[in-house]
Amino acid sequence: MDEKFFETLRNLSIGFIGENKVRNYLKSKKLKFFQADVICEYQDYYCLIEIKRQEMFMAPPFDGHGLPLWQIESRLKFYELTKIIPFLFVVCLTSDKIYYNSFIELEKGEKHDTRGERPRRIYNINNFKILKDDSKIP
């Protein structure tokens, strides 16, 4: 590996340390927060994008992708307050495809909540669009 790679890692670690200090401060004040992966301007509006890289959840009840319930709830509340549309993009390790859709549309479709200490909401794979080079975000 070259020197540029290690310089990038050093810069990332410096940034992570700073971000962690601020997150710890916010937690100590019991403030609710989340970290957006990407906020992008598309046409005449902004959208918030949550990005996951994971294996597909396999049936039963259906194949799909998802994330922890608290992440969904926080992004939907953000949408209610700002009208900035939250999207989920999943880089699938199982199919090597990129699936996406807005949380608004995903919530309208078939979903399954897992149980346990860390519950997740799984959205049916049929509720996702597949990103192609010429795909357009709605």
C-alpha positions as MATLAB code, in Angstrom:
seq = 'MDEKFFETLRNLSIGFIGENKVRNYLKSKKLKFFQADVICEYQDYYCLIEIKRQEMFMAPPFDGHGLPLWQIESRLKFYELTKIIPFLFVVCLTSDKIYYNSFIELEKGEKHDTRGERPRRIYNINNFKILKDDSKIP';
ca = [
       0.000    0.000    0.000;
       1.209    3.451   -0.799;
       1.731    6.510    1.378;
      -1.472    8.185    0.118;
      -3.553    5.275    1.456;
      -2.046    5.623    4.942;
      -2.483    9.397    4.843;
      -6.156    8.875    4.027;
      -6.517    6.433    6.949;
      -4.844    8.913    9.315;
      -7.188   11.695    8.189;
     -10.224    9.429    8.584;
      -9.178    8.431   12.096;
      -8.674   12.088   13.079;
     -12.171   12.849   11.787;
     -13.700    9.831   13.573;
     -12.127   10.900   16.868;
     -13.587   14.405   16.518;
     -17.015   13.088   15.521;
     -16.985   10.636   18.420;
     -16.250   13.421   20.913;
     -19.212   15.435   19.657;
     -21.511   12.374   19.632;
     -20.501   11.589   23.224;
     -21.278   15.183   24.207;
     -24.717   14.984   22.552;
     -25.394   11.663   24.311;
     -24.394   13.162   27.663;
     -27.006   15.889   27.091;
     -29.574   13.212   26.126;
     -30.101   14.818   22.719;
     -31.482   12.671   19.919;
     -29.343   12.582   16.796;
     -28.339   10.467   13.848;
     -25.583   10.699   11.304;
     -26.675   10.875    7.695;
     -24.514    8.914    5.272;
     -25.196   11.333    2.406;
     -27.337   14.411    1.852;
     -27.500   15.262   -1.809;
     -29.178   17.820   -3.999;
     -31.209   16.219   -6.758;
     -33.054   18.404   -9.250;
     -34.782   21.013   -7.079;
     -34.752   19.247   -3.724;
     -32.479   17.614   -1.202;
     -32.658   13.996   -0.115;
     -31.086   12.091    2.749;
     -29.516    8.758    1.874;
     -28.848    5.909    4.289;
     -26.353    3.431    2.816;
     -25.969   -0.171    3.921;
     -23.632   -2.877    2.629;
     -25.000   -6.227    3.703;
     -26.131   -9.690    2.771;
     -29.743  -10.187    1.797;
     -32.190  -11.309    4.476;
     -33.568  -14.590    3.144;
     -37.135  -15.933    3.410;
     -39.195  -16.675    5.393;
     -41.199  -14.533    5.218;
     -39.513  -13.047    2.107;
     -36.119  -12.009    0.746;
     -35.260   -8.419    1.536;
     -33.080   -5.793    3.125;
     -33.485   -3.654    6.187;
     -32.023   -1.852    9.135;
     -32.589   -1.226   12.850;
     -35.991    0.204   13.771;
     -34.491    3.243   15.510;
     -32.786    4.281   12.265;
     -36.061    4.104   10.366;
     -37.933    6.021   13.045;
     -35.344    8.795   13.206;
     -35.257    9.255    9.425;
     -39.045    9.311    9.162;
     -39.250   11.899   11.948;
     -36.603   13.949   10.132;
     -38.793   13.771    7.023;
     -41.871   14.910    8.974;
     -39.978   17.936   10.278;
     -38.082   18.910    7.118;
     -39.832   17.249    4.149;
     -36.365   16.073    3.038;
     -37.048   12.619    1.607;
     -35.008    9.799    3.194;
     -33.803    6.975    0.940;
     -32.283    3.585    1.670;
     -29.554    2.345   -0.660;
     -28.263   -1.189   -0.105;
     -25.112   -2.528   -1.712;
     -26.047   -6.208   -1.614;
     -23.262   -8.669   -0.870;
     -25.521  -11.555   -1.935;
     -26.576  -10.378   -5.407;
     -23.909   -7.710   -6.109;
     -26.707   -5.255   -6.980;
     -27.557   -1.895   -5.493;
     -31.149   -1.710   -4.285;
     -32.860    1.552   -3.371;
     -36.123    3.291   -2.614;
     -37.433    6.020   -0.352;
     -38.381    5.092    3.189;
     -41.791    6.581    2.411;
     -42.401    3.996   -0.345;
     -40.748    1.150    1.564;
     -43.028    1.748    4.551;
     -46.085    1.398    2.286;
     -44.975   -2.055    1.117;
     -44.557   -5.443    2.739;
     -42.249   -5.441    5.754;
     -41.265   -7.716    8.609;
     -39.891   -6.757   12.029;
     -37.438   -9.189   13.571;
     -37.430   -9.871   17.298;
     -34.686   -9.903   19.843;
     -32.303   -7.514   21.471;
     -31.689   -5.574   18.241;
     -34.897   -5.661   16.182;
     -34.659   -4.821   12.500;
     -37.272   -4.010    9.904;
     -36.868   -5.994    6.702;
     -38.447   -4.672    3.520;
     -39.497   -7.093    0.791;
     -36.931   -7.097   -2.020;
     -39.785   -6.507   -4.497;
     -40.321   -3.053   -2.945;
     -36.852   -1.934   -4.049;
     -35.663   -0.552   -7.339;
     -32.336   -1.700   -8.756;
     -29.790    1.002   -9.465;
     -28.388    0.927  -12.971;
     -25.944    3.333  -14.576;
     -28.853    5.189  -16.194;
     -31.178    5.012  -13.168;
     -32.808    8.199  -11.976;
     -33.850    8.850   -8.392;
     -37.564    9.721   -8.415;
];
